[in-house]
Amino acid sequence: MVKVGCEMATIDGFSGHSDRRQLLAFVDSMNPKPRNIICHHGDYYKCSELGKELRDKYRCRTYAPKNLETVRIL
């Protein structure tokens, strides 16, 4: 068992059905910018392309897991 010490937050104005432009604008509004981003909802190819664009623009690490793939975040 691993105790997860993270904080839950509500993000006003953010929808799980945002398009690419809205997702990029959301990341652009974040301060500080994230160092790691996991793109995990939707078509694998689209998630990978979004991850590449985020990586190029914000110099962060991105990852797009495949369907049913486990991601270790510790």
C-alpha positions in Angstrom: 0.0 0.0 0.0 1.3 3.4 -0.9 0.0 6.5 0.8 -0.6 9.2 -1.9 0.1 12.7 -0.6 -1.5 14.8 -3.2 -4.0 17.6 -3.2 -7.3 17.6 -5.0 -8.4 20.8 -6.7 -11.4 21.9 -8.7 -10.5 23.7 -11.9 -13.3 26.1 -13.0 -13.9 26.5 -16.7 -12.2 23.2 -17.6 -14.1 20.5 -19.4 -13.1 16.9 -20.0 -14.4 17.5 -23.5 -12.2 20.4 -24.4 -10.7 20.6 -27.9 -7.0 20.9 -28.7 -7.1 24.7 -28.7 -8.7 24.8 -25.3 -6.3 22.3 -23.8 -3.3 24.3 -25.1 -4.8 27.6 -23.8 -5.4 25.8 -20.4 -1.7 24.8 -20.1 -0.7 28.2 -21.3 -2.6 29.8 -18.4 -0.9 27.6 -15.8 1.6 29.2 -13.5 4.0 27.6 -12.9 4.0 25.5 -16.1 3.9 21.7 -15.5 7.1 19.8 -15.8 5.2 16.5 -16.7 2.0 16.0 -18.6 0.2 12.7 -19.2 -2.2 12.9 -22.2 -4.5 9.9 -21.6 -8.0 10.6 -22.9 -8.9 9.8 -26.5 -7.3 8.3 -29.5 -3.7 7.3 -28.9 -2.4 9.1 -32.1 -4.2 12.3 -31.2 -2.8 12.2 -27.6 0.7 11.6 -28.9 0.5 14.5 -31.3 -0.9 16.8 -28.5 2.0 15.6 -26.2 4.5 16.4 -28.9 3.1 19.9 -29.3 3.1 20.5 -25.5 6.7 19.1 -25.3 7.9 21.4 -28.0 6.1 24.5 -26.8 6.7 24.2 -23.0 9.8 22.0 -22.8 8.1 19.6 -20.5 8.0 15.8 -20.4 4.9 14.3 -21.9 3.6 10.8 -22.1 0.6 9.2 -24.0 -0.1 5.8 -22.6 -1.8 3.2 -24.7 -5.2 1.7 -23.9 -5.0 -0.3 -20.6 -1.4 0.7 -20.0 -0.3 1.3 -16.4 1.6 4.5 -15.6 3.7 4.7 -12.5 3.7 8.3 -11.2 5.9 7.8 -8.1 
